[in-house]
Amino acid sequence: MNKKFLDLGYQPLANNYLNKFKEKQIKYNLKIFFNTKTKMVSISKRIPSKIMFTNNYPYRSSMSKTMQDSFYKLSVEIKKKFKPKKLLEIGSNDGALIKNFHKDQAIGVEPCRNLAQITKKMGYSTYNNYWTQDLAKKIELKEKKIDLIYSANTLSHISNLNEVFKSISLLLAAKGVLIVEDPSLLECLKKNSYDQFYNEHIYLFSTISLTNLLKKFDLEIFDIKNLETHGGSLRYYIKWKFNKELKKTKYIKKQIENEKKYGLHKYSTYLKFSKNVQKSKIKLLNILKKLKIKKKLVIGYGATAKAVTILNFCNINSDLICNFIDTTPEKINRYMPGKNIKILKYNNNILKKYNYVFLGAWNFKKEIMHKEKPFLKKGGKFITHVPTPKII
Ligand code: JHZ
């Protein structure tokens, strides 16, 4: 049974950056549910993939050094541990992972044409399609079975998980490995990072809920890694149940114990989280309103999907955060969805005009604070809402 625990109000599509000031935009009521049987956390309103993942999708995985490093490190690990003949990435984005593999070795699947074109140009075989059984069958005809399937920050974006895993089942070799990486529900609750919820994030997985789901497909997790990326993610290493060659590590049991200790299997935990979200909203607004009274200028750093949730839930307008900056060409000179705050192109001097920086990309706090040492030296300060709103 699905039980609601959080209502984040009316939210526009997170990656639908506006071309014009006050451009009309549809908003959807974003409610979050906990399923008492499967323990899965998901959002209520499912927007069709075709509306969200368009031919001009603005998010690029390669825009931060942190993510580039993470993908590079993983590629080294994959080559060493699993030595795949063929690797297929579901949601290959701009090739941040596959570029670390040989062009004949890695295959991309990417529904957003602008991104698929990038990896095609790089010379990688790329299927510009959504992930379906039809596509899996088509790939199998050409490539045969695949020994390593990888997917980061993609499976949690697809509403029909049965279709997702049936398609994977069609392609994964008997001794193959599936690696799935997505934000961790446990970290989200611990950090009170409710901005992990937006229309694209249909699910927020826990090891408990994913284990329950995989059983239906005869798949099981054999190893798990906690990652710092995207504010705390989990990397699940998955195999066929009948494959006894790959041994299960102790980390799965440990992670499930930690999740149970925190109460991820209980509805009451989510009600507590919901209360903390309301408190966080009030605290962040207090900080920004006080700065406005003092005539301080605040700029948002990183026009993230997460920031869209914050702005729209807290009703933050350009009187509280004047602008955002970002390095992504597709976002520059456009406006934050739902809030008409203009996104400026990042340059080394841009922060000079501002007194405070709100970390829209708080998940890259280390990278950003290191890069912006001159701003800090001149007395500039950062604001974050994670784990609790404060000036740092
Ligand atoms: P970042 C997106 O979420 C959407 P977002 C998506 N649904 C998802 O699941 C995750 O990614 C993985 C910029 N930046 O990664 C680049 C700078 O400008 O937190 C990005 O626009 N300068 C697919 O949008 C944004 O910040 C910098 O120095 O929440 C970061 O977006 C750095 C480090 C980043 O994902």
Boltz pocket constraint, residues with backbone or C-beta under 6 A from the ligand:
constraints:
  - pocket:
      binder: B
      contacts: [[A, 59], [A, 60], [A, 63], [A, 64], [A, 65], [A, 153], [A, 200], [A, 201], [A, 230], [A, 301], [A, 302], [A, 303], [A, 304], [A, 305], [A, 306], [A, 307], [A, 325], [A, 326], [A, 327], [A, 328], [A, 331], [A, 346], [A, 360], [A, 361], [A, 363], [A, 364], [A, 367], [A, 368], [A, 371]]
      max_distance: 6.0
